[in-house]
Amino acid sequence: MSFSREVKEELARHISPARHCQIAELAAIMNLCGQYGRDSQGRYTIGFQTENEAVVRKGFTLLKKTYNIDTGVAISEEQMREIFQKIGDLEGPVSSLLIKNSCCQRAFLRGAFLSVGSMSDPRKGYHLEFVCTDEGKARQLQGVIQGFGMEAKVILRKKYYVVYLKEGESIVDLLNVCEAHVSLMKLENLRILKDMRNSINRRVNCETANITKTVNASARQIEGIEYIRDHYGLEKLPPNLRQMAEVRLENPDAPLKELGECLDPPVGKSGVNHRLRKLCEFADRLRE
């Protein structure tokens, strides 16, 4: 099961205790994937255009709790009128009166994610989006999300308006707002593991680069010293450079600090680096 589906399964099981929150969530589901209609016998019907059984299950659960509508019983004209007056004709955004409270806005976002939301696999990247067929509905979603302090953006993708979040922190905050706490903890664990893995990779890459740099520098120094030895003679060098050259030839893999400790008297890293640089420069002059 994908992570996005796991989130939806968790949200589908969450039922707000307050009726006004249940109506706000039902309004989101109806507004984004619901439909009104009549069957062949002229009876009123309500349906949901989705392949996710959890969304359908949640939608009918909320209808039962808020309007006492059972899937196995025909909807009366009075019930249909009450739902229509409360939720609207589904053409435009949800009435602002239904989501004026913070708790109802949370329920609204929960219903929206169930209906048209999706998430990428957090092990690969961070991306959460809502795909809307209407710009007004997308802008309303964006406004509600931003009301909780998260940066949500809207783009037009083909004929759909997509509200999206790309920052891991914002996605965590949204799951918290929707009260998907189990999924939130799982996402946080994945983020920690991913950050640790990235940190280790950066450190290994840095250490590898330093080792490569040290090896290349050592090879260049030894090559220069050997050229001096073969074409000039180490014995002709000043005592400090001759000693440095001999120590480097004897310790081709040693770091600068260790080389300095081999000298008599000992020299620091900067002193060793200075002497080796002078040897390389002298070798370059000899080559010329």
C-alpha positions in Angstrom: 0.0 0.0 0.0 1.3 3.4 -0.9 2.0 6.0 1.8 -0.7 8.3 0.3 -3.3 5.4 0.6 -2.2 4.8 4.2 -2.9 8.4 5.0 -6.4 8.2 3.4 -7.2 5.0 5.3 -6.3 6.7 8.6 -8.3 9.8 7.7 -11.3 7.7 6.7 -11.3 6.1 10.2 -11.3 9.5 11.9 -14.8 10.8 12.8 -15.1 14.2 14.4 -17.4 14.2 17.5 -19.0 17.5 16.6 -21.8 17.6 14.0 -20.7 20.9 12.5 -17.2 19.4 11.8 -18.8 16.3 10.3 -20.8 18.6 8.0 -17.7 20.5 7.0 -15.9 17.3 6.1 -18.9 16.0 4.2 -19.1 19.3 2.3 -15.5 19.0 1.2 -16.1 15.4 0.0 -19.4 16.3 -1.8 -17.9 19.5 -3.3 -14.8 17.8 -4.7 -16.0 14.3 -5.7 -19.7 14.1 -4.9 -22.8 14.3 -7.1 -26.6 14.6 -6.8 -29.0 12.7 -9.1 -32.0 10.7 -9.6 -32.3 7.0 -10.3 -34.5 5.3 -13.0 -37.5 5.5 -10.7 -37.0 9.2 -10.1 -35.7 8.8 -6.5 -33.1 11.2 -5.2 -29.5 9.9 -5.0 -26.1 10.9 -3.8 -22.9 9.4 -5.0 -19.1 9.9 -5.0 -16.9 9.8 -8.1 -13.9 8.0 -6.8 -12.1 4.7 -7.0 -11.1 4.8 -3.4 -13.5 2.7 -1.2 -12.3 4.6 1.9 -13.6 7.8 0.5 -17.0 6.3 -0.4 -17.2 4.7 3.0 -16.4 7.9 4.8 -18.9 9.9 2.7 -21.8 7.6 3.5 -20.8 7.4 7.2 -21.0 11.2 7.4 -24.3 11.2 5.6 -25.7 8.7 8.1 -24.4 10.7 11.1 -25.3 14.1 9.9 -28.6 13.6 8.0 -29.5 10.0 9.0 -29.3 8.9 5.4 -28.7 5.2 4.9 -27.3 3.8 1.6 -30.0 1.2 1.5 -32.9 3.6 1.9 -34.2 6.1 -0.7 -33.5 9.8 0.1 -36.6 11.8 0.8 -37.3 15.2 -0.9 -37.1 16.9 2.5 -33.6 15.3 3.2 -32.4 16.3 -0.2 -33.6 19.8 0.2 -31.8 20.1 3.6 -28.5 18.8 2.2 -28.8 21.1 -0.9 -29.5 24.1 1.3 -26.6 23.4 3.6 -23.9 22.1 1.2 -25.0 23.9 -2.0 -25.1 22.9 -5.7 -21.5 21.6 -5.8 -20.6 24.0 -8.6 -18.6 26.6 -6.6 -16.6 26.6 -3.4 -18.0 25.5 -0.1 -19.9 28.1 1.8 -17.5 30.0 4.1 -20.1 29.7 6.9 -19.4 25.9 7.0 -15.7 26.4 7.7 -15.5 29.6 9.8 -14.2 27.7 12.8 -10.7 26.3 13.0 -12.0 22.8 13.9 -14.2 22.8 10.8 -11.3 23.9 8.6 -9.4 20.9 9.9 -12.3 18.7 9.0 -12.6 20.4 5.6 -9.0 19.7 4.8 -9.4 16.1 5.9 -12.3 15.6 3.5 -10.4 17.4 0.7 -7.4 15.2 1.0 -9.6 12.1 1.1 -11.3 13.3 -2.1 -8.6 14.8 -4.3 -5.4 14.6 -2.4 -2.3 12.6 -2.9 1.3 12.3 -1.6 4.6 11.1 -3.2 6.6 8.4 -1.4 8.4 10.3 1.3 11.4 8.0 0.9 11.9 9.5 -2.6 10.8 13.1 -2.2 8.3 15.5 -0.5 5.2 16.5 -2.5 1.6 16.7 -1.5 -1.2 18.0 -3.8 -4.9 18.4 -4.3 -6.2 18.2 -7.9 -9.3 20.4 -8.5 -11.4 20.8 -11.6 -12.4 24.4 -10.6 -10.1 27.4 -9.8 -12.4 28.8 -7.2 -12.3 25.5 -5.3 -8.5 25.4 -5.6 -8.1 28.9 -4.3 -10.4 28.2 -1.4 -8.3 25.1 -0.5 -5.1 27.2 -0.8 -6.6 29.9 1.5 -7.6 27.4 4.2 -4.1 25.8 4.1 -2.4 29.1 4.3 -4.6 30.0 7.3 -2.7 27.4 9.2 0.6 29.0 8.3 1.7 26.7 5.5 2.9 27.8 2.1 0.6 26.4 -0.6 0.8 27.2 -4.3 -1.6 26.7 -7.2 -0.6 25.7 -10.7 -2.6 24.9 -13.8 -1.8 21.4 -15.0 -3.6 20.6 -18.3 -7.3 21.3 -17.4 -6.8 20.9 -13.6 -5.9 23.4 -10.9 -3.4 21.8 -8.5 -2.8 23.0 -5.0 0.5 21.7 -3.8 3.1 21.7 -0.9 6.7 20.7 -1.5 8.4 21.3 1.8 8.7 18.3 4.2 7.9 20.5 7.2 4.8 21.9 5.6 3.5 18.4 4.7 4.1 17.3 8.3 2.1 20.4 9.5 -0.7 19.5 7.1 -1.0 15.9 8.4 -1.1 17.3 11.9 -3.9 19.7 11.0 -5.8 16.9 9.4 -5.1 14.8 12.6 -3.4 12.0 10.7 -1.1 11.4 13.7 0.0 7.9 12.9 1.0 8.9 9.3 2.7 12.0 10.7 4.9 9.9 13.0 5.8 7.5 10.2 6.7 10.5 7.9 8.8 12.0 10.7 10.7 8.8 11.1 11.3 8.5 7.4 12.5 12.2 7.3 15.0 11.5 10.2 16.4 8.4 8.5 16.6 10.3 5.2 18.4 13.3 6.8 20.8 11.0 8.6 21.5 9.1 5.4 22.1 12.3 3.5 24.3 13.6 6.3 26.4 10.4 6.3 26.7 10.6 2.5 27.9 14.2 2.6 30.4 13.4 5.2 31.7 10.3 3.3 31.9 12.4 0.1 33.8 15.1 1.9 36.3 12.7 3.5 36.7 11.0 0.1 37.5 14.3 -1.5 40.0 15.2 1.2 41.7 11.8 0.9 41.9 12.2 -2.9 43.3 15.7 -2.5 45.9 14.5 0.0 46.9 11.5 -2.2 47.2 13.7 -5.3 49.3 16.3 -3.4 51.5 13.6 -1.9 52.1 12.1 -5.4 52.9 15.5 -6.8 55.4 16.2 -4.0 57.2 12.9 -4.3 57.4 13.3 -8.1 59.0 16.7 -7.6 61.4 15.5 -4.9 62.5 12.5 -7.1 63.1 14.9 -10.0 65.3 17.1 -7.8 67.2 13.9 -6.6 67.8 12.7 -10.1 68.6 16.0 -11.8 70.1 18.1 -9.1 70.8 16.1 -5.9 69.2 16.3 -2.5 72.6 16.8 -0.9 72.8 20.2 -2.6 69.6 21.5 -1.0 69.5 23.6 2.2 69.5 21.4 5.3 65.8 22.1 6.2 64.6 21.3 2.6 66.9 18.2 2.3 65.5 16.8 5.6 62.0 17.5 4.4 62.5 15.8 1.1 64.0 12.7 2.7 61.2 12.4 5.3 58.6 12.7 2.5 60.2 10.0 0.4 60.4 7.7 3.5 56.7 8.4 4.4 54.8 8.8 1.1 51.3 8.3 2.7 51.8 10.3 5.9 49.7 13.5 6.5 51.4 16.8 7.1 51.1 16.7 10.8 52.8 13.3 11.0 55.6 14.5 8.6 56.2 17.5 10.9 56.7 15.2 13.9 59.3 13.2 12.0 61.5 16.3 11.5 64.3 17.4 13.9 63.2 19.7 15.4 59.5 19.0 14.9 57.6 21.5 12.6 53.9 22.3 12.4 51.6 21.6 9.5 52.0 25.1 8.0 55.8 24.8 8.2 55.8 21.4 6.5 53.4 22.7 3.8 55.7 25.6 3.2 58.8 23.5 2.8 57.0 21.0 0.5 55.7 23.9 -1.6 59.2 25.3 -2.0 60.5 21.8 -3.1 57.8 21.6 -5.7 58.5 25.1 -7.0 62.2 24.3 -7.2 61.4 21.1 -9.2 59.3 23.1 -11.6 62.2 25.5 -12.2 64.5 22.6 -12.8 62.1 21.2 -15.4 62.0 24.6 -17.2 
